[in-house]
Each structure stands twice: as C-alpha cells, then as structure tokens.
C-alpha cells in the first residue's frame, strides 16, 4: 500500500528485418554521497554546443567545376565515415546539419539550441492506483526503481522538452539520490518523504524541491483523480521553482545511428522484467514505428492522454539491493536500499536487438559505462530511454526471433 497522504517515434533503424549507495541499514541516520560544491558541479556541466552552418561556395558555375566539387566532397565524406566505423563508437554531439544536440537523448535540439535549464527530475508513482501516468513519453530519460512492497516508482527526467502535464507526483526514496547525482546539479521535484530520505537528498548534488513545502501553486489536480494519486504539474511551472539554475546536464549515454558492433539483429524483439505482480513489465519492439512499447502483464501501459508508453532504448541494469531500517509506511514497509555504484549485469534493447554485457559506475556524480560481453562499448540510438534498475535475483528475459534467453544474476 502506498504511503503518501498529502510520441512521435523516430524512424526505425535498420535492425536486419543505479540510485544512491545504500546507507548503513543498521542506522536510522542518512548516509549519502559526498557533497560537491555548486561551483564544482557547474564546472562539470556540459556547455551548450555552438551550432554552425555551412555556406555553399558555389551556387552556379561551369559544369566541370561542379563535378570536381562533388567528387572531392564524396572522397572527404568517405574518409570520415571509415574513421568513425573503425572507432566503433559514435558519441552524438552534433545534429546532422551542425546544430546542437540534446544531451540526454542525442537528438537535434529544438530550435537549434539546448535550452539553458537543468535536468528536471519528477518523482512519479507506479502503484496500480497511480496509473495512468502523464508526461512519460515527453521525458528524455525515465528511471524505474524498486521500492517497498515489491512495487516500483519512477523518476522522469526532462531537459530538451517539457510536458503540459506530468505525474502523479509521489514521495522520494533512497535510490533517487544516486539516480539524480549524475545529472549535473539537477532540479528534483517530489511530494515529500521520510526524514532520512530528505536528509540524504540534502547531502546530494541536486536542488531539492518538495512540492508540499511552499510549492503548492504548481500543483494541478486533474478531474477524476483522488488523493494521494492526484498531484500533477506542468514542467514549465516546475522549472520556475528555481529559475536561477541554468546548468545544462552533461550526457550520460553515448549514441549512434547504427547498431553497435556487439548487436545481433533480431535478438531483441522484447524483454520481460517481472519486478512483481503489480509491476510485471514487458517491452515489445515495433519495427514499423521503431520503438519499444510497454505493458503490464500483457496489458498496454496507457497514459492519461490515451497513448501507450514507448521508448527508443531500454537499458536494464541489475543492481544490488538490501532492506534497510527506515520505515516507509503505516504497514511497516522498510526502505529498499539500492547500491548504484560498482558493476552488474546489463541488457540493452535498441533497434530490435538485445545486447548483453556489464554496467560499471565509479562514483555517484559519474554516469555508468555500458560494455558488451565482447568488451566493446554499447551505444544507444538517439531518442528517449528507459532505465530499469532491477534487483539481483529477478530474471531478465530478452526474446528474439529464436528461443528466449533468461539471465538470473
């Protein structure tokens, strides 16, 4: 029982037709990541990439001159392509025509420039009564984390685009600190939390905005929703809670249009992640739309606007968890503590392919490195991403055109 009281898809690519380190569970005091100064975080933040445009040197001219120019251009382009292919990894930093790229999706920035604002994390409930949610398809990245009682909660992260309605907003949990600390001084909006969790957030490199603590003017209550499942907002109002913060986040993934070297076309038609009976998740690849569609126990995960939840990439990271001493609700449910640094098994779903490997993360302010079983880097396809933080012991089953492969760490 929850405790709170108060797409347009990218064109399909050719597929060949953690949360904060766990505090000491024996202590009720919050122990969290080391605190970095705002100056340090600002220095780590990604600068807006300057767009550049190229002017044609010749518009009209003799046919011979045009032909020579075309031949030279083809030779130069071919050389660059071969160099990138040998490298095996393409980090998307510029749009195809030289414009800026959204740091958290690898897609062209709207209007040619990355908005001068921080990553915005919004805590969203995922108990059956919290559904349908709103705004998930507009988020750059969504993290799904395990919480007490076998349910999950979400952290939807926005930067390049916003949502007219996002929610429902729920209380913070211990994994949130580790999720958000990698996002270069992000803004985090949530609906309260128990004292140890609030203390942990205060020690973390983020801007903590409790929607219930003097920020109630941003709350929207849609008709038909009842407490505690009725708190929504629009992202414009949430960014306005701290308009002085203009720190853009640094990228946390690398991107490539082509499948990475370790990918096997057709190996990732779906992936099953059974967190629990109330969060029995399957992502199904749609080759026509070029996206993965989310469902619970075979039922499509429909949002408040009637659309189904979709993702361009699904990153499934197996993490270590423990049951801590902090009591989260009136039923006596204890906090699930997630260790977000270290390493663990990994499955990345992109373009109809499942790529297995290992994630590793050396510190809370650093993103995870994704490495395939054969030792090559794993890139994502430009677009939105869901990150599933799955407790060790829960089987992760990617299914391809042949028999499924189940991994149970």
Beta strands, then each sheet from edge to edge (+ up, - down):
strand 1: 120-125
strand 2: 141-146
strand 3: 152-158
strand 4: 166-167
strand 5: 186-190
strand 6: 206-210
strand 7: 232-233
strand 8: 270-274
strand 9: 280-286
strand 10: 291-296
strand 11: 299-300
strand 12: 310-311
strand 13: 313-327
strand 14: 334-339
strand 15: 342-350
strand 16: 353-361
strand 17: 369-372
strand 18: 385-391
strand 19: 396-399
strand 20: 405-407
sheet 1: 6+ 5+ 1+ 3- 2+ 18+ 13+ 14-
sheet 2: 6+ 5+ 1+ 3- 2+ 18+ 13+ 15- 16+ 17-
sheet 3: 4+ 7-
sheet 4: 11+ 10- 9+ 8- 19+ 20-
sheet 5: 11+ 10- 12+
end
